[in-house]
Amino acid sequence: MDHVEISDDIIRLGQFLKLANLAESGAQARELIADGEVSVNGEVDTRRGRQLHKGDVVVVDSPAGSATATVA
């Protein structure tokens, strides 16, 4: 599991996926979220604008495999 540092107290889910290299682009992040392949703290979340806080755990389960990152 990677710990990804953010500069503010919060970050939006779509932005975090790109920052953590869990998505290659904003379009891919949008697709992953819309397809229900992203969970935050163990629950699937389909809101690209979901606000993440330090300590949140994001998991992407895609056909390419599973990846996890923690907001730090």
mmCIF file of the N, C-alpha and C atoms, coordinates in Angstrom:
data_MODEL
# 
_entry.id   MODEL 
# 
loop_
_atom_site.group_PDB 
_atom_site.id 
_atom_site.type_symbol 
_atom_site.label_atom_id 
_atom_site.label_alt_id 
_atom_site.label_comp_id 
_atom_site.label_asym_id 
_atom_site.label_entity_id 
_atom_site.label_seq_id 
_atom_site.pdbx_PDB_ins_code 
_atom_site.Cartn_x 
_atom_site.Cartn_y 
_atom_site.Cartn_z 
_atom_site.occupancy 
_atom_site.B_iso_or_equiv 
_atom_site.pdbx_formal_charge 
_atom_site.auth_seq_id 
_atom_site.auth_comp_id 
_atom_site.auth_asym_id 
_atom_site.auth_atom_id 
_atom_site.pdbx_PDB_model_num 
ATOM 1   N N  . MET A 1 1  ? 0.844   -1.169 0.000   1.00 0.00 ? 1  MET A N  1 
ATOM 2   C CA . MET A 1 1  ? 0.000   0.000  0.000   1.00 0.00 ? 1  MET A CA 1 
ATOM 3   C C  . MET A 1 1  ? 0.893   1.237  0.000   1.00 0.00 ? 1  MET A C  1 
ATOM 4   N N  . ASP A 1 2  ? 0.595   2.149  -0.903  1.00 0.00 ? 2  ASP A N  1 
ATOM 5   C CA . ASP A 1 2  ? 1.345   3.393  -1.006  1.00 0.00 ? 2  ASP A CA 1 
ATOM 6   C C  . ASP A 1 2  ? 0.696   4.470  -0.148  1.00 0.00 ? 2  ASP A C  1 
ATOM 7   N N  . HIS A 1 3  ? 1.502   5.316  0.457   1.00 0.00 ? 3  HIS A N  1 
ATOM 8   C CA . HIS A 1 3  ? 1.026   6.486  1.185   1.00 0.00 ? 3  HIS A CA 1 
ATOM 9   C C  . HIS A 1 3  ? 1.309   7.676  0.286   1.00 0.00 ? 3  HIS A C  1 
ATOM 10  N N  . VAL A 1 4  ? 0.253   8.393  -0.105  1.00 0.00 ? 4  VAL A N  1 
ATOM 11  C CA . VAL A 1 4  ? 0.402   9.504  -1.035  1.00 0.00 ? 4  VAL A CA 1 
ATOM 12  C C  . VAL A 1 4  ? 0.155   10.807 -0.289  1.00 0.00 ? 4  VAL A C  1 
ATOM 13  N N  . GLU A 1 5  ? 1.188   11.660 -0.241  1.00 0.00 ? 5  GLU A N  1 
ATOM 14  C CA . GLU A 1 5  ? 1.106   12.940 0.450   1.00 0.00 ? 5  GLU A CA 1 
ATOM 15  C C  . GLU A 1 5  ? 0.260   13.921 -0.355  1.00 0.00 ? 5  GLU A C  1 
ATOM 16  N N  . ILE A 1 6  ? -0.620  14.642 0.348   1.00 0.00 ? 6  ILE A N  1 
ATOM 17  C CA . ILE A 1 6  ? -1.374  15.721 -0.294  1.00 0.00 ? 6  ILE A CA 1 
ATOM 18  C C  . ILE A 1 6  ? -0.989  17.023 0.396   1.00 0.00 ? 6  ILE A C  1 
ATOM 19  N N  . SER A 1 7  ? -1.091  18.133 -0.337  1.00 0.00 ? 7  SER A N  1 
ATOM 20  C CA . SER A 1 7  ? -0.641  19.416 0.210   1.00 0.00 ? 7  SER A CA 1 
ATOM 21  C C  . SER A 1 7  ? -1.716  20.099 1.045   1.00 0.00 ? 7  SER A C  1 
ATOM 22  N N  . ASP A 1 8  ? -2.986  19.808 0.787   1.00 0.00 ? 8  ASP A N  1 
ATOM 23  C CA . ASP A 1 8  ? -4.081  20.401 1.551   1.00 0.00 ? 8  ASP A CA 1 
ATOM 24  C C  . ASP A 1 8  ? -4.658  19.358 2.496   1.00 0.00 ? 8  ASP A C  1 
ATOM 25  N N  . ASP A 1 9  ? -5.701  19.739 3.227   1.00 0.00 ? 9  ASP A N  1 
ATOM 26  C CA . ASP A 1 9  ? -6.339  18.800 4.145   1.00 0.00 ? 9  ASP A CA 1 
ATOM 27  C C  . ASP A 1 9  ? -7.265  17.833 3.414   1.00 0.00 ? 9  ASP A C  1 
ATOM 28  N N  . ILE A 1 10 ? -7.757  18.234 2.232   1.00 0.00 ? 10 ILE A N  1 
ATOM 29  C CA . ILE A 1 10 ? -8.663  17.375 1.467   1.00 0.00 ? 10 ILE A CA 1 
ATOM 30  C C  . ILE A 1 10 ? -8.246  17.345 0.003   1.00 0.00 ? 10 ILE A C  1 
ATOM 31  N N  . ILE A 1 11 ? -8.714  16.312 -0.697  1.00 0.00 ? 11 ILE A N  1 
ATOM 32  C CA . ILE A 1 11 ? -8.501  16.190 -2.133  1.00 0.00 ? 11 ILE A CA 1 
ATOM 33  C C  . ILE A 1 11 ? -9.698  15.423 -2.690  1.00 0.00 ? 11 ILE A C  1 
ATOM 34  N N  . ARG A 1 12 ? -10.077 15.726 -3.897  1.00 0.00 ? 12 ARG A N  1 
ATOM 35  C CA . ARG A 1 12 ? -11.208 15.030 -4.519  1.00 0.00 ? 12 ARG A CA 1 
ATOM 36  C C  . ARG A 1 12 ? -10.738 13.677 -5.056  1.00 0.00 ? 12 ARG A C  1 
ATOM 37  N N  . LEU A 1 13 ? -11.660 12.734 -5.055  1.00 0.00 ? 13 LEU A N  1 
ATOM 38  C CA . LEU A 1 13 ? -11.338 11.361 -5.433  1.00 0.00 ? 13 LEU A CA 1 
ATOM 39  C C  . LEU A 1 13 ? -10.704 11.274 -6.816  1.00 0.00 ? 13 LEU A C  1 
ATOM 40  N N  . GLY A 1 14 ? -11.290 11.934 -7.811  1.00 0.00 ? 14 GLY A N  1 
ATOM 41  C CA . GLY A 1 14 ? -10.734 11.895 -9.164  1.00 0.00 ? 14 GLY A CA 1 
ATOM 42  C C  . GLY A 1 14 ? -9.304  12.421 -9.218  1.00 0.00 ? 14 GLY A C  1 
ATOM 43  N N  . GLN A 1 15 ? -9.052  13.508 -8.502  1.00 0.00 ? 15 GLN A N  1 
ATOM 44  C CA . GLN A 1 15 ? -7.703  14.080 -8.459  1.00 0.00 ? 15 GLN A CA 1 
ATOM 45  C C  . GLN A 1 15 ? -6.730  13.120 -7.775  1.00 0.00 ? 15 GLN A C  1 
ATOM 46  N N  . PHE A 1 16 ? -7.191  12.492 -6.690  1.00 0.00 ? 16 PHE A N  1 
ATOM 47  C CA . PHE A 1 16 ? -6.316  11.588 -5.947  1.00 0.00 ? 16 PHE A CA 1 
ATOM 48  C C  . PHE A 1 16 ? -5.917  10.382 -6.793  1.00 0.00 ? 16 PHE A C  1 
ATOM 49  N N  . LEU A 1 17 ? -6.855  9.860  -7.585  1.00 0.00 ? 17 LEU A N  1 
ATOM 50  C CA . LEU A 1 17 ? -6.531  8.701  -8.424  1.00 0.00 ? 17 LEU A CA 1 
ATOM 51  C C  . LEU A 1 17 ? -5.382  9.024  -9.371  1.00 0.00 ? 17 LEU A C  1 
ATOM 52  N N  . LYS A 1 18 ? -5.388  10.225 -9.929  1.00 0.00 ? 18 LYS A N  1 
ATOM 53  C CA . LYS A 1 18 ? -4.293  10.633 -10.818 1.00 0.00 ? 18 LYS A CA 1 
ATOM 54  C C  . LYS A 1 18 ? -3.008  10.859 -10.034 1.00 0.00 ? 18 LYS A C  1 
ATOM 55  N N  . LEU A 1 19 ? -3.092  11.556 -8.897  1.00 0.00 ? 19 LEU A N  1 
ATOM 56  C CA . LEU A 1 19 ? -1.914  11.848 -8.085  1.00 0.00 ? 19 LEU A CA 1 
ATOM 57  C C  . LEU A 1 19 ? -1.234  10.568 -7.611  1.00 0.00 ? 19 LEU A C  1 
ATOM 58  N N  . ALA A 1 20 ? -2.040  9.569  -7.253  1.00 0.00 ? 20 ALA A N  1 
ATOM 59  C CA . ALA A 1 20 ? -1.504  8.303  -6.735  1.00 0.00 ? 20 ALA A CA 1 
ATOM 60  C C  . ALA A 1 20 ? -1.135  7.332  -7.857  1.00 0.00 ? 20 ALA A C  1 
ATOM 61  N N  . ASN A 1 21 ? -1.251  7.774  -9.104  1.00 0.00 ? 21 ASN A N  1 
ATOM 62  C CA . ASN A 1 21 ? -0.977  6.930  -10.271 1.00 0.00 ? 21 ASN A CA 1 
ATOM 63  C C  . ASN A 1 21 ? -1.862  5.685  -10.312 1.00 0.00 ? 21 ASN A C  1 
ATOM 64  N N  . LEU A 1 22 ? -3.085  5.824  -9.797  1.00 0.00 ? 22 LEU A N  1 
ATOM 65  C CA . LEU A 1 22 ? -4.063  4.742  -9.894  1.00 0.00 ? 22 LEU A CA 1 
ATOM 66  C C  . LEU A 1 22 ? -4.886  4.885  -11.171 1.00 0.00 ? 22 LEU A C  1 
ATOM 67  N N  . ALA A 1 23 ? -4.791  6.063  -11.800 1.00 0.00 ? 23 ALA A N  1 
ATOM 68  C CA . ALA A 1 23 ? -5.422  6.328  -13.095 1.00 0.00 ? 23 ALA A CA 1 
ATOM 69  C C  . ALA A 1 23 ? -4.455  7.159  -13.912 1.00 0.00 ? 23 ALA A C  1 
ATOM 70  N N  . GLU A 1 24 ? -4.404  6.899  -15.221 1.00 0.00 ? 24 GLU A N  1 
ATOM 71  C CA . GLU A 1 24 ? -3.474  7.609  -16.092 1.00 0.00 ? 24 GLU A CA 1 
ATOM 72  C C  . GLU A 1 24 ? -3.957  9.002  -16.472 1.00 0.00 ? 24 GLU A C  1 
ATOM 73  N N  . SER A 1 25 ? -5.288  9.220  -16.414 1.00 0.00 ? 25 SER A N  1 
ATOM 74  C CA . SER A 1 25 ? -5.852  10.495 -16.834 1.00 0.00 ? 25 SER A CA 1 
ATOM 75  C C  . SER A 1 25 ? -7.155  10.751 -16.085 1.00 0.00 ? 25 SER A C  1 
ATOM 76  N N  . GLY A 1 26 ? -7.646  11.965 -16.230 1.00 0.00 ? 26 GLY A N  1 
ATOM 77  C CA . GLY A 1 26 ? -8.933  12.293 -15.632 1.00 0.00 ? 26 GLY A CA 1 
ATOM 78  C C  . GLY A 1 26 ? -10.051 11.456 -16.230 1.00 0.00 ? 26 GLY A C  1 
ATOM 79  N N  . ALA A 1 27 ? -9.955  11.187 -17.530 1.00 0.00 ? 27 ALA A N  1 
ATOM 80  C CA . ALA A 1 27 ? -10.977 10.378 -18.201 1.00 0.00 ? 27 ALA A CA 1 
ATOM 81  C C  . ALA A 1 27 ? -10.974 8.949  -17.655 1.00 0.00 ? 27 ALA A C  1 
ATOM 82  N N  . GLN A 1 28 ? -9.798  8.391  -17.441 1.00 0.00 ? 28 GLN A N  1 
ATOM 83  C CA . GLN A 1 28 ? -9.724  7.040  -16.901 1.00 0.00 ? 28 GLN A CA 1 
ATOM 84  C C  . GLN A 1 28 ? -10.235 7.012  -15.463 1.00 0.00 ? 28 GLN A C  1 
ATOM 85  N N  . ALA A 1 29 ? -9.899  8.030  -14.677 1.00 0.00 ? 29 ALA A N  1 
ATOM 86  C CA . ALA A 1 29 ? -10.382 8.119  -13.301 1.00 0.00 ? 29 ALA A CA 1 
ATOM 87  C C  . ALA A 1 29 ? -11.904 8.156  -13.290 1.00 0.00 ? 29 ALA A C  1 
ATOM 88  N N  . ARG A 1 30 ? -12.483 8.952  -14.166 1.00 0.00 ? 30 ARG A N  1 
ATOM 89  C CA . ARG A 1 30 ? -13.945 9.073  -14.275 1.00 0.00 ? 30 ARG A CA 1 
ATOM 90  C C  . ARG A 1 30 ? -14.565 7.721  -14.604 1.00 0.00 ? 30 ARG A C  1 
ATOM 91  N N  . GLU A 1 31 ? -13.959 6.993  -15.544 1.00 0.00 ? 31 GLU A N  1 
ATOM 92  C CA . GLU A 1 31 ? -14.457 5.662  -15.930 1.00 0.00 ? 31 GLU A CA 1 
ATOM 93  C C  . GLU A 1 31 ? -14.393 4.672  -14.776 1.00 0.00 ? 31 GLU A C  1 
ATOM 94  N N  . LEU A 1 32 ? -13.256 4.624  -14.099 1.00 0.00 ? 32 LEU A N  1 
ATOM 95  C CA . LEU A 1 32 ? -13.089 3.700  -12.975 1.00 0.00 ? 32 LEU A CA 1 
ATOM 96  C C  . LEU A 1 32 ? -14.135 3.956  -11.903 1.00 0.00 ? 32 LEU A C  1 
ATOM 97  N N  . ILE A 1 33 ? -14.353 5.236  -11.599 1.00 0.00 ? 33 ILE A N  1 
ATOM 98  C CA . ILE A 1 33 ? -15.322 5.601  -10.563 1.00 0.00 ? 33 ILE A CA 1 
ATOM 99  C C  . ILE A 1 33 ? -16.735 5.251  -11.018 1.00 0.00 ? 33 ILE A C  1 
ATOM 100 N N  . ALA A 1 34 ? -17.090 5.622  -12.242 1.00 0.00 ? 34 ALA A N  1 
ATOM 101 C CA . ALA A 1 34 ? -18.437 5.356  -12.763 1.00 0.00 ? 34 ALA A CA 1 
ATOM 102 C C  . ALA A 1 34 ? -18.738 3.868  -12.854 1.00 0.00 ? 34 ALA A C  1 
ATOM 103 N N  . ASP A 1 35 ? -17.717 3.068  -13.131 1.00 0.00 ? 35 ASP A N  1 
ATOM 104 C CA . ASP A 1 35 ? -17.903 1.617  -13.256 1.00 0.00 ? 35 ASP A CA 1 
ATOM 105 C C  . ASP A 1 35 ? -17.937 0.901  -11.910 1.00 0.00 ? 35 ASP A C  1 
ATOM 106 N N  . GLY A 1 36 ? -17.816 1.658  -10.819 1.00 0.00 ? 36 GLY A N  1 
ATOM 107 C CA . GLY A 1 36 ? -17.867 1.066  -9.485  1.00 0.00 ? 36 GLY A CA 1 
ATOM 108 C C  . GLY A 1 36 ? -16.621 0.284  -9.116  1.00 0.00 ? 36 GLY A C  1 
ATOM 109 N N  . GLU A 1 37 ? -15.491 0.632  -9.719  1.00 0.00 ? 37 GLU A N  1 
ATOM 110 C CA . GLU A 1 37 ? -14.240 -0.087 -9.464  1.00 0.00 ? 37 GLU A CA 1 
ATOM 111 C C  . GLU A 1 37 ? -13.384 0.576  -8.380  1.00 0.00 ? 37 GLU A C  1 
ATOM 112 N N  . VAL A 1 38 ? -13.904 1.651  -7.771  1.00 0.00 ? 38 VAL A N  1 
ATOM 113 C CA . VAL A 1 38 ? -13.145 2.372  -6.749  1.00 0.00 ? 38 VAL A CA 1 
ATOM 114 C C  . VAL A 1 38 ? -13.892 2.312  -5.421  1.00 0.00 ? 38 VAL A C  1 
ATOM 115 N N  . SER A 1 39 ? -13.167 1.946  -4.373  1.00 0.00 ? 39 SER A N  1 
ATOM 116 C CA . SER A 1 39 ? -13.769 1.980  -3.041  1.00 0.00 ? 39 SER A CA 1 
ATOM 117 C C  . SER A 1 39 ? -12.937 2.866  -2.131  1.00 0.00 ? 39 SER A C  1 
ATOM 118 N N  . VAL A 1 40 ? -13.634 3.512  -1.210  1.00 0.00 ? 40 VAL A N  1 
ATOM 119 C CA . VAL A 1 40 ? -12.991 4.381  -0.225  1.00 0.00 ? 40 VAL A CA 1 
ATOM 120 C C  . VAL A 1 40 ? -13.345 3.834  1.155   1.00 0.00 ? 40 VAL A C  1 
ATOM 121 N N  . ASN A 1 41 ? -12.333 3.501  1.912   1.00 0.00 ? 41 ASN A N  1 
ATOM 122 C CA . ASN A 1 41 ? -12.533 2.942  3.251   1.00 0.00 ? 41 ASN A CA 1 
ATOM 123 C C  . ASN A 1 41 ? -13.471 1.739  3.229   1.00 0.00 ? 41 ASN A C  1 
ATOM 124 N N  . GLY A 1 42 ? -13.323 0.908  2.197   1.00 0.00 ? 42 GLY A N  1 
ATOM 125 C CA . GLY A 1 42 ? -14.073 -0.338 2.115   1.00 0.00 ? 42 GLY A CA 1 
ATOM 126 C C  . GLY A 1 42 ? -15.440 -0.260 1.474   1.00 0.00 ? 42 GLY A C  1 
ATOM 127 N N  . GLU A 1 43 ? -15.871 0.931  1.045   1.00 0.00 ? 43 GLU A N  1 
ATOM 128 C CA . GLU A 1 43 ? -17.182 1.082  0.411   1.00 0.00 ? 43 GLU A CA 1 
ATOM 129 C C  . GLU A 1 43 ? -17.028 1.662  -0.988  1.00 0.00 ? 43 GLU A C  1 
ATOM 130 N N  . VAL A 1 44 ? -17.722 1.044  -1.964  1.00 0.00 ? 44 VAL A N  1 
ATOM 131 C CA . VAL A 1 44 ? -17.676 1.545  -3.337  1.00 0.00 ? 44 VAL A CA 1 
ATOM 132 C C  . VAL A 1 44 ? -18.251 2.961  -3.358  1.00 0.00 ? 44 VAL A C  1 
ATOM 133 N N  . ASP A 1 45 ? -17.574 3.851  -4.061  1.00 0.00 ? 45 ASP A N  1 
ATOM 134 C CA . ASP A 1 45 ? -18.039 5.229  -4.174  1.00 0.00 ? 45 ASP A CA 1 
ATOM 135 C C  . ASP A 1 45 ? -18.007 5.637  -5.636  1.00 0.00 ? 45 ASP A C  1 
ATOM 136 N N  . THR A 1 46 ? -19.116 6.126  -6.147  1.00 0.00 ? 46 THR A N  1 
ATOM 137 C CA . THR A 1 46 ? -19.214 6.512  -7.556  1.00 0.00 ? 46 THR A CA 1 
ATOM 138 C C  . THR A 1 46 ? -19.235 8.028  -7.729  1.00 0.00 ? 46 THR A C  1 
ATOM 139 N N  . ARG A 1 47 ? -18.811 8.749  -6.711  1.00 0.00 ? 47 ARG A N  1 
ATOM 140 C CA . ARG A 1 47 ? -18.777 10.213 -6.782  1.00 0.00 ? 47 ARG A CA 1 
ATOM 141 C C  . ARG A 1 47 ? -17.351 10.686 -7.030  1.00 0.00 ? 47 ARG A C  1 
ATOM 142 N N  . ARG A 1 48 ? -17.106 11.194 -8.233  1.00 0.00 ? 48 ARG A N  1 
ATOM 143 C CA . ARG A 1 48 ? -15.774 11.663 -8.593  1.00 0.00 ? 48 ARG A CA 1 
ATOM 144 C C  . ARG A 1 48 ? -15.333 12.811 -7.695  1.00 0.00 ? 48 ARG A C  1 
ATOM 145 N N  . GLY A 1 49 ? -16.279 13.616 -7.240  1.00 0.00 ? 49 GLY A N  1 
ATOM 146 C CA . GLY A 1 49 ? -15.972 14.765 -6.401  1.00 0.00 ? 49 GLY A CA 1 
ATOM 147 C C  . GLY A 1 49 ? -15.902 14.441 -4.916  1.00 0.00 ? 49 GLY A C  1 
ATOM 148 N N  . ARG A 1 50 ? -16.001 13.173 -4.558  1.00 0.00 ? 50 ARG A N  1 
ATOM 149 C CA . ARG A 1 50 ? -15.929 12.763 -3.147  1.00 0.00 ? 50 ARG A CA 1 
ATOM 150 C C  . ARG A 1 50 ? -14.679 13.354 -2.518  1.00 0.00 ? 50 ARG A C  1 
ATOM 151 N N  . GLN A 1 51 ? -14.839 13.978 -1.368  1.00 0.00 ? 51 GLN A N  1 
ATOM 152 C CA . GLN A 1 51 ? -13.702 14.583 -0.697  1.00 0.00 ? 51 GLN A CA 1 
ATOM 153 C C  . GLN A 1 51 ? -13.012 13.541 0.175   1.00 0.00 ? 51 GLN A C  1 
ATOM 154 N N  . LEU A 1 52 ? -11.711 13.419 -0.016  1.00 0.00 ? 52 LEU A N  1 
ATOM 155 C CA . LEU A 1 52 ? -10.905 12.499 0.774   1.00 0.00 ? 52 LEU A CA 1 
ATOM 156 C C  . LEU A 1 52 ? -10.121 13.291 1.805   1.00 0.00 ? 52 LEU A C  1 
ATOM 157 N N  . HIS A 1 53 ? -9.913  12.666 2.946   1.00 0.00 ? 53 HIS A N  1 
ATOM 158 C CA . HIS A 1 53 ? -9.158  13.278 4.027   1.00 0.00 ? 53 HIS A CA 1 
ATOM 159 C C  . HIS A 1 53 ? -7.973  12.380 4.352   1.00 0.00 ? 53 HIS A C  1 
ATOM 160 N N  . LYS A 1 54 ? -7.005  12.931 5.047   1.00 0.00 ? 54 LYS A N  1 
ATOM 161 C CA . LYS A 1 54 ? -5.827  12.148 5.422   1.00 0.00 ? 54 LYS A CA 1 
ATOM 162 C C  . LYS A 1 54 ? -6.262  10.924 6.211   1.00 0.00 ? 54 LYS A C  1 
ATOM 163 N N  . GLY A 1 55 ? -5.685  9.777  5.858   1.00 0.00 ? 55 GLY A N  1 
ATOM 164 C CA . GLY A 1 55 ? -6.024  8.515  6.499   1.00 0.00 ? 55 GLY A CA 1 
ATOM 165 C C  . GLY A 1 55 ? -7.003  7.670  5.707   1.00 0.00 ? 55 GLY A C  1 
ATOM 166 N N  . ASP A 1 56 ? -7.696  8.267  4.713   1.00 0.00 ? 56 ASP A N  1 
ATOM 167 C CA . ASP A 1 56 ? -8.618  7.493  3.882   1.00 0.00 ? 56 ASP A CA 1 
ATOM 168 C C  . ASP A 1 56 ? -7.840  6.497  3.030   1.00 0.00 ? 56 ASP A C  1 
ATOM 169 N N  . VAL A 1 57 ? -8.425  5.326  2.826   1.00 0.00 ? 57 VAL A N  1 
ATOM 170 C CA . VAL A 1 57 ? -7.796  4.270  2.031   1.00 0.00 ? 57 VAL A CA 1 
ATOM 171 C C  . VAL A 1 57 ? -8.614  4.090  0.752   1.00 0.00 ? 57 VAL A C  1 
ATOM 172 N N  . VAL A 1 58 ? -7.941  4.192  -0.386  1.00 0.00 ? 58 VAL A N  1 
ATOM 173 C CA . VAL A 1 58 ? -8.585  4.080  -1.698  1.00 0.00 ? 58 VAL A CA 1 
ATOM 174 C C  . VAL A 1 58 ? -8.082  2.814  -2.381  1.00 0.00 ? 58 VAL A C  1 
ATOM 175 N N  . VAL A 1 59 ? -9.026  1.992  -2.859  1.00 0.00 ? 59 VAL A N  1 
ATOM 176 C CA . VAL A 1 59 ? -8.683  0.759  -3.566  1.00 0.00 ? 59 VAL A CA 1 
ATOM 177 C C  . VAL A 1 59 ? -9.325  0.798  -4.945  1.00 0.00 ? 59 VAL A C  1 
ATOM 178 N N  . VAL A 1 60 ? -8.540  0.470  -5.972  1.00 0.00 ? 60 VAL A N  1 
ATOM 179 C CA . VAL A 1 60 ? -9.050  0.357  -7.337  1.00 0.00 ? 60 VAL A CA 1 
ATOM 180 C C  . VAL A 1 60 ? -8.956  -1.106 -7.735  1.00 0.00 ? 60 VAL A C  1 
ATOM 181 N N  . ASP A 1 61 ? -10.114 -1.695 -8.067  1.00 0.00 ? 61 ASP A N  1 
ATOM 182 C CA . ASP A 1 61 ? -10.164 -3.067 -8.567  1.00 0.00 ? 61 ASP A CA 1 
ATOM 183 C C  . ASP A 1 61 ? -10.540 -3.002 -10.039 1.00 0.00 ? 61 ASP A C  1 
ATOM 184 N N  . SER A 1 62 ? -9.557  -3.178 -10.899 1.00 0.00 ? 62 SER A N  1 
ATOM 185 C CA . SER A 1 62 ? -9.811  -3.108 -12.336 1.00 0.00 ? 62 SER A CA 1 
ATOM 186 C C  . SER A 1 62 ? -9.369  -4.418 -12.982 1.00 0.00 ? 62 SER A C  1 
ATOM 187 N N  . PRO A 1 63 ? -9.705  -4.609 -14.246 1.00 0.00 ? 63 PRO A N  1 
ATOM 188 C CA . PRO A 1 63 ? -9.264  -5.834 -14.929 1.00 0.00 ? 63 PRO A CA 1 
ATOM 189 C C  . PRO A 1 63 ? -7.744  -5.995 -14.906 1.00 0.00 ? 63 PRO A C  1 
ATOM 190 N N  . ALA A 1 64 ? -7.020  -4.878 -14.789 1.00 0.00 ? 64 ALA A N  1 
ATOM 191 C CA . ALA A 1 64 ? -5.554  -4.946 -14.763 1.00 0.00 ? 64 ALA A CA 1 
ATOM 192 C C  . ALA A 1 64 ? -5.032  -5.367 -13.393 1.00 0.00 ? 64 ALA A C  1 
ATOM 193 N N  . GLY A 1 65 ? -5.898  -5.408 -12.402 1.00 0.00 ? 65 GLY A N  1 
ATOM 194 C CA . GLY A 1 65 ? -5.486  -5.813 -11.053 1.00 0.00 ? 65 GLY A CA 1 
ATOM 195 C C  . GLY A 1 65 ? -5.975  -4.830 -10.011 1.00 0.00 ? 65 GLY A C  1 
ATOM 196 N N  . SER A 1 66 ? -5.561  -5.075 -8.787  1.00 0.00 ? 66 SER A N  1 
ATOM 197 C CA . SER A 1 66 ? -5.986  -4.244 -7.665  1.00 0.00 ? 66 SER A CA 1 
ATOM 198 C C  . SER A 1 66 ? -4.822  -3.375 -7.191  1.00 0.00 ? 66 SER A C  1 
ATOM 199 N N  . ALA A 1 67 ? -5.136  -2.121 -6.814  1.00 0.00 ? 67 ALA A N  1 
ATOM 200 C CA . ALA A 1 67 ? -4.121  -1.212 -6.306  1.00 0.00 ? 67 ALA A CA 1 
ATOM 201 C C  . ALA A 1 67 ? -4.709  -0.432 -5.145  1.00 0.00 ? 67 ALA A C  1 
ATOM 202 N N  . THR A 1 68 ? -3.880  -0.164 -4.130  1.00 0.00 ? 68 THR A N  1 
ATOM 203 C CA . THR A 1 68 ? -4.341  0.537  -2.928  1.00 0.00 ? 68 THR A CA 1 
ATOM 204 C C  . THR A 1 68 ? -3.416  1.697  -2.618  1.00 0.00 ? 68 THR A C  1 
ATOM 205 N N  . ALA A 1 69 ? -4.014  2.813  -2.165  1.00 0.00 ? 69 ALA A N  1 
ATOM 206 C CA . ALA A 1 69 ? -3.229  3.966  -1.727  1.00 0.00 ? 69 ALA A CA 1 
ATOM 207 C C  . ALA A 1 69 ? -3.924  4.616  -0.550  1.00 0.00 ? 69 ALA A C  1 
ATOM 208 N N  . THR A 1 70 ? -3.135  5.153  0.365   1.00 0.00 ? 70 THR A N  1 
ATOM 209 C CA . THR A 1 70 ? -3.663  5.853  1.530   1.00 0.00 ? 70 THR A CA 1 
ATOM 210 C C  . THR A 1 70 ? -3.354  7.338  1.399   1.00 0.00 ? 70 THR A C  1 
ATOM 211 N N  . VAL A 1 71 ? -4.336  8.180  1.728   1.00 0.00 ? 71 VAL A N  1 
ATOM 212 C CA . VAL A 1 71 ? -4.128  9.616  1.711   1.00 0.00 ? 71 VAL A CA 1 
ATOM 213 C C  . VAL A 1 71 ? -3.293  9.976  2.930   1.00 0.00 ? 71 VAL A C  1 
ATOM 214 N N  . ALA A 1 72 ? -2.167  10.636 2.703   1.00 0.00 ? 72 ALA A N  1 
ATOM 215 C CA . ALA A 1 72 ? -1.283  11.004 3.815   1.00 0.00 ? 72 ALA A CA 1 
ATOM 216 C C  . ALA A 1 72 ? -1.024  12.492 3.841   1.00 0.00 ? 72 ALA A C  1 
# 
